[in-house]
């Protein structure tokens, strides 16, 4: 990015924010046909600073940041939660922030490319600007992996400690190539290996062993361990779960982070074409009209199996995954399976 391009991006950013102060950066980047990472990198030295910390070292500092809004997005879903990060656990390649019902995340460090500290002016009712500080992480293509926004005022000291580490090091991004569709591959031993699983976490190894995408595996196992559902299933499912106070686990994944919200759901509300869940400590925004495929997936385990509902976009990327709340070592909730059976019956009647 040369200086002329940088100036043009900053001017466009400022003009967009002046017209719509709360316009998300990703929307501005899309208007400029650049990645969100490129947009923020153009602001280096003014409102953005590079954080020269290894992913695990940065993750270990999250629990010190006080109350935050944590945000992870897939292509068609955005999950926002407020709370405090728990202490980091995990290994050198995967970070675990474990707090079921609170901020509960899985961090995949191999995708982390650039971390930065950002301050954005936030106009108040008396028109005096205040700063909104955030920590944001991007992959090598400039796609946001995870964001957290400070909610405490004054800022906890660890935010200032991060700011003191900030540099003007410019990240180098590469263009994201579109996912190419291919004929459904053959996997003659997949069904036997699928049926032999005793832990849901063995599924990732199963996909790697057969070099399959998640959607491809669902398609290959249709009629055995998976079944296709109508693309508009999610609204009905979320409505029924809310009405019955059935606690669910909502998984939203970016390329390098999985964020999980566990608990009873509020009633879904539709606004501007999106389906929304507005809870006290979380919000889910779902562009369900753009969902291409929905699947019900059963994975065997030692407790009789677990069932998920998985939504995919037109490129085959996972948008949202839903499970019933379940404690490790316990059988899946009977009410969840009853709800899925009802959805199946409604589909057959239709």
C-alpha positions in Angstrom: 0.0 0.0 0.0 1.6 3.3 -1.1 1.0 6.7 0.6 -1.5 7.8 -2.0 -3.7 4.7 -1.4 -3.4 5.1 2.3 -4.6 8.7 2.2 -7.5 7.7 -0.1 -8.6 4.9 2.3 -8.4 7.2 5.4 -10.4 9.9 3.6 -13.0 7.4 2.6 -13.1 5.9 6.1 -13.5 9.4 7.7 -16.3 10.4 5.3 -18.2 7.1 5.9 -18.0 7.5 9.7 -19.0 11.1 9.5 -22.1 10.2 7.7 -22.8 7.1 9.8 -20.8 7.1 13.1 -21.7 3.5 14.0 -21.1 2.0 10.5 -19.0 -1.2 11.0 -15.5 -1.2 9.5 -16.3 -4.3 7.5 -19.1 -2.5 5.7 -16.7 0.4 4.8 -14.1 -2.1 3.6 -16.6 -3.8 1.4 -17.5 -0.5 -0.2 -13.8 0.1 -0.9 -13.3 -3.4 -2.2 -10.5 -4.1 0.3 -10.2 -6.3 3.3 -11.1 -5.1 6.8 -7.4 -5.7 7.7 -6.2 -3.5 4.9 -8.7 -0.8 6.0 -7.4 -0.8 9.6 -3.7 -1.0 8.5 -4.2 2.2 6.5 -4.9 3.9 9.9 -1.5 2.9 11.4 0.0 5.7 13.4 -3.2 7.7 13.7 -5.8 5.4 15.5 -4.2 1.9 15.0 -1.1 0.3 16.4 0.4 -3.1 15.7 0.8 -5.4 18.8 4.0 -7.3 18.4 3.0 -10.2 20.6 2.9 -13.9 19.8 -0.7 -15.3 19.7 -0.4 -17.3 22.9 1.2 -14.3 24.7 -1.5 -12.0 23.5 -4.2 -14.5 24.5 -2.8 -14.8 28.0 -3.4 -11.1 28.5 -7.1 -11.2 27.6 -8.2 -12.1 31.1 -6.7 -8.8 32.4 -8.7 -6.5 30.2 -11.8 -6.2 32.4 -15.3 -6.2 31.1 -15.4 -6.4 27.3 -17.7 -7.0 24.4 -16.2 -10.0 22.5 -17.2 -10.5 18.9 -16.6 -13.3 16.4 -18.2 -13.5 13.0 -18.6 -16.1 10.2 -19.8 -15.0 6.8 -23.5 -14.8 7.8 -23.5 -14.7 11.6 -22.2 -12.4 14.2 -22.0 -13.4 17.9 -21.4 -10.6 20.5 -21.1 -11.3 24.2 -20.2 -9.1 27.2 -18.2 -10.4 30.1 -14.7 -11.0 31.4 -12.4 -13.4 29.6 -11.4 -16.5 31.7 -7.8 -17.5 32.2 -6.1 -19.0 29.2 -5.4 -22.8 29.0 -4.5 -25.0 26.1 -1.3 -25.7 24.2 1.1 -24.1 21.8 -1.3 -24.3 18.8 -4.8 -24.0 20.4 -5.9 -21.7 23.1 -8.9 -22.4 25.4 -10.9 -19.8 27.2 -13.4 -22.0 29.0 -16.4 -20.4 30.6 -19.6 -22.1 29.6 -22.4 -19.6 29.8 -19.9 -16.8 29.7 -17.0 -16.0 27.3 -16.2 -19.4 25.9 -13.7 -19.6 23.0 -11.4 -21.8 21.1 -8.4 -20.0 19.6 -6.6 -21.5 16.5 -3.2 -19.7 16.5 -2.0 -20.9 13.1 -4.5 -18.5 11.5 -3.5 -15.5 13.5 -1.5 -13.0 11.3 -1.9 -9.5 12.7 -3.1 -8.1 16.0 -3.7 -4.5 16.6 -5.0 -2.0 19.0 -7.7 0.5 17.7 -9.3 3.6 19.1 -12.4 4.9 17.4 -14.2 8.2 18.3 -17.7 7.5 19.7 -20.0 10.6 19.7 -22.1 10.9 22.8 -25.4 12.7 23.4 -23.7 16.0 24.2 -21.7 15.6 21.0 -18.4 15.3 22.9 -16.3 12.5 21.4 -15.1 9.7 23.6 -12.7 6.9 22.5 -13.8 3.3 22.1 -10.8 1.0 22.4 -10.6 -2.4 20.9 -8.2 -5.2 20.3 -8.6 -6.9 16.9 -7.0 -9.9 15.3 -6.9 -10.7 11.6 -5.8 -13.6 9.4 -3.4 -13.4 6.4 -6.2 -12.3 4.1 -7.2 -9.4 6.3 -10.4 -11.2 7.6 -11.2 -10.5 11.2 -10.6 -13.5 13.5 -11.8 -12.0 16.8 -12.4 -8.6 18.3 -12.9 -7.3 21.8 -14.1 -3.8 22.8 -13.3 -2.3 26.2 -16.5 -1.5 28.2 -15.0 -0.1 31.5 -14.3 3.6 32.0 -11.7 4.4 33.0 -9.8 1.8 31.1 -8.1 -0.9 33.1 -4.4 -0.5 33.3 -3.6 -3.5 31.0 -5.1 -1.6 28.1 -2.5 1.1 28.6 0.2 -1.6 28.9 -0.8 -2.9 25.5 -0.8 0.6 24.0 2.8 1.1 25.3 3.8 -2.0 23.2 2.2 -0.6 20.0 4.4 -0.2 16.9 3.9 1.0 13.3 4.9 -2.3 11.8 2.8 -2.7 8.6 1.2 -6.1 8.0 1.4 -7.8 4.6 -1.9 -9.4 3.5 -2.6 -11.8 0.6 -5.7 -12.0 -1.5 -8.2 -14.6 -0.5 -9.0 -17.0 -3.3 -12.6 -18.1 -3.8 -13.2 -21.7 -2.7 -13.4 -23.9 -5.8 -16.2 -26.5 -5.9 -15.3 -30.0 -6.8 -17.1 -33.3 -7.4 -18.1 -35.1 -4.3 -15.1 -37.3 -3.5 -15.3 -41.0 -2.6 -14.6 -42.1 1.0 -15.5 -45.8 1.1 -14.4 -46.3 4.8 -16.0 -43.0 6.1 -19.2 -44.6 7.4 -17.4 -47.3 9.4 -15.0 -44.8 10.9 -17.8 -42.3 11.6 -19.7 -45.0 13.4 -16.6 -45.9 15.5 -16.3 -42.5 17.0 -16.4 -42.4 20.8 -15.8 -38.6 21.2 -17.2 -35.7 19.1 -13.7 -34.2 19.0 -12.5 -37.2 16.9 -14.5 -35.7 14.0 -11.9 -33.2 13.1 -9.3 -35.9 12.7 -11.8 -37.9 10.6 -12.2 -35.0 8.2 -8.4 -34.5 7.9 -7.8 -38.2 7.3 -10.2 -38.2 4.4 -9.3 -34.7 3.2 -12.9 -33.7 3.4 -14.7 -30.4 4.0 -17.4 -30.6 6.7 -20.2 -30.1 4.1 -18.8 -32.9 1.9 -18.8 -35.3 4.9 -22.4 -34.4 5.6 -23.4 -35.0 2.0 -21.6 -38.4 1.9 -23.3 -39.6 5.1 -26.8 -38.4 4.2 -29.3 -41.1 5.2 -26.9 -42.6 7.7 -25.7 -40.0 10.1 -26.9 -36.8 8.5 -30.0 -35.5 6.8 -30.7 -32.3 4.9 -33.2 -29.8 6.3 -34.9 -26.9 4.6 -32.8 -23.8 4.4 -35.4 -21.9 6.4 -35.4 -24.3 9.4 -33.4 -22.2 11.7 -36.1 -19.6 12.5 -38.5 -22.3 13.5 -35.9 -24.1 15.5 -34.8 -21.0 17.5 -38.4 -20.0 18.1 -39.4 -23.4 19.5 -36.2 -23.6 21.7 -37.0 -20.2 23.1 -40.6 -21.0 23.8 -39.6 -24.2 25.7 -36.6 -22.6 27.5 -34.4 -25.3 26.1 -30.7 -24.3 26.6 -28.7 -24.4 23.5 -25.0 -24.0 22.5 -24.5 -21.6 19.6 -21.2 -21.9 17.8 -20.0 -19.1 15.5 -16.5 -19.6 13.9 -14.1 -17.3 12.1 -11.0 -18.7 10.4 -9.1 -18.7 13.7 -11.6 -18.6 16.5 -14.7 -20.4 17.7 -17.0 -18.5 20.0 -19.7 -20.3 21.9 -22.8 -19.0 23.7 -24.6 -21.4 26.0 -28.0 -20.9 27.6 -31.7 -20.3 27.1 -32.5 -18.1 24.1 -34.7 -15.0 23.8 -37.4 -15.0 21.2 -35.9 -14.3 17.7 -36.6 -10.9 16.2 -36.3 -10.0 12.6 -34.9 -6.6 11.6 -33.5 -5.4 8.2 -33.8 -8.9 6.8 -31.6 -10.5 9.5 -32.8 -12.8 12.3 -31.6 -11.5 15.7 -31.4 -12.8 19.3 -31.1 -10.0 21.8 -30.1 -11.3 25.2 -28.9 -9.5 28.3 -25.3 -10.6 27.8 -25.2 -11.6 24.2 -26.5 -10.8 20.7 -26.6 -13.1 17.7 -27.2 -11.6 14.2 -28.0 -14.1 11.5 -28.4 -13.5 7.8 -30.6 -16.6 7.5 -32.1 -15.6 4.1 -28.6 -16.2 2.6 -28.1 -19.6 4.1 -27.8 -22.2 1.4 -27.9 -25.5 3.2 -28.9 -26.8 6.7 -28.0 -30.3 8.0 -28.9 -32.4 11.0 -25.7 -34.3 12.0 -25.4 -37.1 14.5 -22.0 -38.1 15.9 -21.6 -41.2 18.0 -20.0 -41.0 21.4 -19.8 -43.0 24.7 -23.1 -41.5 25.9 -25.3 -42.4 23.0 -24.4 -39.7 20.5 -24.8 -36.0 20.0 -26.8 -34.1 17.4 -26.1 -30.8 15.8 -27.8 -28.5 13.3 -25.3 -26.9 10.9 -25.9 -24.1 8.5 -23.7 -23.4 5.5 -23.5 -20.5 3.0 -23.4 -20.8 -0.8 -19.6 -21.3 -0.7 -19.9 -24.3 1.6 -18.5 -22.4 4.7 -20.0 -23.2 8.1 -22.2 -20.2 9.3 -23.7 -21.5 12.5 -23.7 -24.7 14.5 -26.2 -25.5 17.2 -26.1 -28.2 19.9 -28.2 -28.7 23.0 -26.4 -27.7 26.2 -24.8 -30.8 27.6 -22.3 -31.5 30.4 -19.4 -33.7 29.5 -20.1 -37.4 30.2 -23.9 -37.0 30.2 -26.4 -38.1 27.6 -27.9 -35.6 25.2 -31.1 -33.9 26.3 -34.2 -35.8 25.3 -36.1 -32.5 24.7 -33.5 -31.5 22.0 -34.1 -34.8 20.1 -37.9 -34.4 20.5 -37.6 -30.9 19.0 -35.6 -32.2 16.0 -38.1 -35.0 15.5 -40.9 -32.4 15.4 -39.0 -30.5 12.7 -38.7 -33.6 10.8 -42.4 -34.4 11.1 -43.3 -30.9 9.9 -41.0 -31.3 6.9 -42.6 -34.6 6.0 -46.1 -33.1 6.3 -45.1 -30.1 4.1 
